[in-house]
Every structure is written in structure tokens, then in C-alpha cells.
Amino acid sequence: MTELSALPNIGKTVEQQLNQVGIKTIRQLNEVGSKKAWSKIKGIDDSACLNKLYALEGAIQGIRWHNLSEDIKVELKEFYKSFK
């Protein structure tokens, strides 16, 4: 396991997906941001869901995704809907 799996919400599968799309460090994840990282994962995994987007944002913020602010959840949900 690498440093990404040390973040909240990032398990082995998500870490592998991030690595597949070229995101291999916490710094890279922070620079790319949750929306772009999720979009890249969606390109290789059509089943990427809203919870994965929340998980990525939570990882960037250093919190469990359940604890994201409602404003952030609404913003991310709108972004997610644009892919439907």
C-alpha cells in the first residue's frame, strides 16, 4: 500500500484506480482535486458512483466523507448529475 491508502475513505480498490489514472501521491490528488480525479476514474470504471466522489473529497479534506458539509455535498451532487 502507498500513501494514498493512509487517507480516510481510500481503500485498496480506489487507490488502485487512482494509480491507474496517474494519481499516485497525496500531493497529486490534492492538485487534481476530487472532481477531476473522479472524472478520470469514471473513464476507466463506468460504475463510479456519487459516494466515490464524496470519498475523494473527504480524503482531500482529511475527513470521512459522511462528515462533508452539506454545501459541499450539494455541489458534488450537481457535478455528478452532469455525467448522467
CYANA upper distance limits for C-alpha pairs under 8 A (distance plus 0.5 A):
  1 MET  CA      5 SER  CA      6.88
  1 MET  CA     12 LYS  CA      7.94
  2 THR  CA      6 ALA  CA      7.96
  2 THR  CA     25 THR  CA      8.49
  3 GLU  CA      7 LEU  CA      7.94
  3 GLU  CA     25 THR  CA      6.96
  3 GLU  CA     26 ILE  CA      7.28
  4 LEU  CA     10 ILE  CA      7.17
  4 LEU  CA     15 GLU  CA      6.71
  4 LEU  CA     24 LYS  CA      7.65
  4 LEU  CA     25 THR  CA      6.53
  4 LEU  CA     26 ILE  CA      6.23
  5 SER  CA     10 ILE  CA      5.57
  5 SER  CA     11 GLY  CA      6.09
  5 SER  CA     12 LYS  CA      7.16
  5 SER  CA     15 GLU  CA      6.68
  6 ALA  CA     10 ILE  CA      7.73
  7 LEU  CA     59 ALA  CA      5.93
  7 LEU  CA     60 ILE  CA      8.39
  7 LEU  CA     62 GLY  CA      7.08
  8 PRO  CA     55 ALA  CA      8.38
  8 PRO  CA     58 GLY  CA      7.47
  8 PRO  CA     59 ALA  CA      5.59
  8 PRO  CA     62 GLY  CA      6.67
  8 PRO  CA     63 ILE  CA      6.48
  8 PRO  CA     64 ARG  CA      6.19
  9 ASN  CA     55 ALA  CA      5.75
  9 ASN  CA     56 LEU  CA      7.64
  9 ASN  CA     58 GLY  CA      7.47
  9 ASN  CA     59 ALA  CA      6.41
  9 ASN  CA     64 ARG  CA      6.63
  9 ASN  CA     65 TRP  CA      7.42
 10 ILE  CA     14 VAL  CA      6.30
 10 ILE  CA     15 GLU  CA      6.63
 10 ILE  CA     55 ALA  CA      7.72
 10 ILE  CA     56 LEU  CA      8.01
 10 ILE  CA     59 ALA  CA      7.40
 11 GLY  CA     15 GLU  CA      6.53
 12 LYS  CA     16 GLN  CA      6.61
 13 THR  CA     17 GLN  CA      6.76
 14 VAL  CA     18 LEU  CA      6.59
 15 GLU  CA     19 ASN  CA      6.67
 16 GLN  CA     20 GLN  CA      6.64
 17 GLN  CA     21 VAL  CA      6.95
 17 GLN  CA     41 ILE  CA      6.78
 18 LEU  CA     22 GLY  CA      6.91
 18 LEU  CA     23 ILE  CA      5.51
 18 LEU  CA     24 LYS  CA      7.10
 18 LEU  CA     37 ALA  CA      7.83
 18 LEU  CA     41 ILE  CA      7.35
 19 ASN  CA     23 ILE  CA      5.49
 19 ASN  CA     24 LYS  CA      5.52
 21 VAL  CA     40 LYS  CA      6.66
 21 VAL  CA     41 ILE  CA      7.15
 23 ILE  CA     28 GLN  CA      6.22
 23 ILE  CA     29 LEU  CA      6.59
 23 ILE  CA     37 ALA  CA      8.35
 24 LYS  CA     28 GLN  CA      7.20
 24 LYS  CA     29 LEU  CA      8.17
 25 THR  CA     29 LEU  CA      6.88
 26 ILE  CA     30 ASN  CA      6.65
 26 ILE  CA     60 ILE  CA      8.48
 27 ARG  CA     31 GLU  CA      6.64
 28 GLN  CA     32 VAL  CA      6.55
 29 LEU  CA     33 GLY  CA      6.35
 29 LEU  CA     34 SER  CA      7.89
 29 LEU  CA     37 ALA  CA      7.56
 29 LEU  CA     60 ILE  CA      7.69
 30 ASN  CA     34 SER  CA      8.29
 30 ASN  CA     60 ILE  CA      6.46
 32 VAL  CA     36 LYS  CA      6.45
 32 VAL  CA     37 ALA  CA      6.67
 33 GLY  CA     37 ALA  CA      6.57
 33 GLY  CA     57 GLU  CA      7.99
 33 GLY  CA     60 ILE  CA      8.04
 34 SER  CA     38 TRP  CA      6.39
 34 SER  CA     53 LEU  CA      6.95
 34 SER  CA     56 LEU  CA      5.74
 34 SER  CA     57 GLU  CA      5.52
 34 SER  CA     60 ILE  CA      7.85
 35 LYS  CA     39 SER  CA      6.60
 35 LYS  CA     53 LEU  CA      7.42
 35 LYS  CA     76 LEU  CA      8.21
 35 LYS  CA     79 PHE  CA      8.21
 36 LYS  CA     40 LYS  CA      6.70
 37 ALA  CA     41 ILE  CA      6.82
 37 ALA  CA     56 LEU  CA      8.25
 38 TRP  CA     42 LYS  CA      6.50
 38 TRP  CA     48 ALA  CA      8.13
 38 TRP  CA     52 LYS  CA      7.87
 38 TRP  CA     53 LEU  CA      6.26
 38 TRP  CA     56 LEU  CA      7.87
 39 SER  CA     43 GLY  CA      6.87
 40 LYS  CA     44 ILE  CA      7.55
 41 ILE  CA     45 ASP  CA      6.36
 41 ILE  CA     48 ALA  CA      7.45
 42 LYS  CA     46 ASP  CA      5.72
 42 LYS  CA     47 SER  CA      7.66
 42 LYS  CA     48 ALA  CA      5.89
 48 ALA  CA     52 LYS  CA      6.87
 48 ALA  CA     53 LEU  CA      8.48
 49 CYS  CA     53 LEU  CA      7.27
 50 LEU  CA     54 TYR  CA      6.78
 50 LEU  CA     76 LEU  CA      8.45
 50 LEU  CA     77 LYS  CA      7.40
 50 LEU  CA     80 TYR  CA      6.85
 51 ASN  CA     55 ALA  CA      6.47
 52 LYS  CA     56 LEU  CA      6.70
 53 LEU  CA     57 GLU  CA      6.89
 53 LEU  CA     76 LEU  CA      7.75
 53 LEU  CA     80 TYR  CA      8.40
 54 TYR  CA     58 GLY  CA      6.56
 54 TYR  CA     65 TRP  CA      6.00
 54 TYR  CA     68 LEU  CA      8.32
 54 TYR  CA     73 LYS  CA      7.67
 54 TYR  CA     76 LEU  CA      7.72
 55 ALA  CA     59 ALA  CA      6.56
 55 ALA  CA     64 ARG  CA      7.73
 55 ALA  CA     65 TRP  CA      5.55
 56 LEU  CA     60 ILE  CA      6.81
 56 LEU  CA     65 TRP  CA      8.40
 57 GLU  CA     61 GLN  CA      6.75
 57 GLU  CA     65 TRP  CA      7.62
 58 GLY  CA     62 GLY  CA      6.35
 58 GLY  CA     63 ILE  CA      5.47
 58 GLY  CA     64 ARG  CA      5.98
 58 GLY  CA     65 TRP  CA      5.00
 58 GLY  CA     67 ASN  CA      8.26
 58 GLY  CA     68 LEU  CA      7.00
 59 ALA  CA     63 ILE  CA      6.55
 59 ALA  CA     64 ARG  CA      7.59
 59 ALA  CA     65 TRP  CA      7.96
 63 ILE  CA     67 ASN  CA      7.07
 63 ILE  CA     68 LEU  CA      7.96
 64 ARG  CA     68 LEU  CA      7.88
 68 LEU  CA     72 ILE  CA      6.94
 68 LEU  CA     73 LYS  CA      7.06
 69 SER  CA     73 LYS  CA      6.84
 70 GLU  CA     74 VAL  CA      6.61
 71 ASP  CA     75 GLU  CA      6.73
 72 ILE  CA     76 LEU  CA      6.58
 73 LYS  CA     77 LYS  CA      6.46
 74 VAL  CA     78 GLU  CA      6.74
 75 GLU  CA     79 PHE  CA      6.88
 76 LEU  CA     80 TYR  CA      6.58
 77 LYS  CA     81 LYS  CA      6.64
 78 GLU  CA     82 SER  CA      7.02
 79 PHE  CA     83 PHE  CA      7.86
 80 TYR  CA     84 LYS  CA      7.83
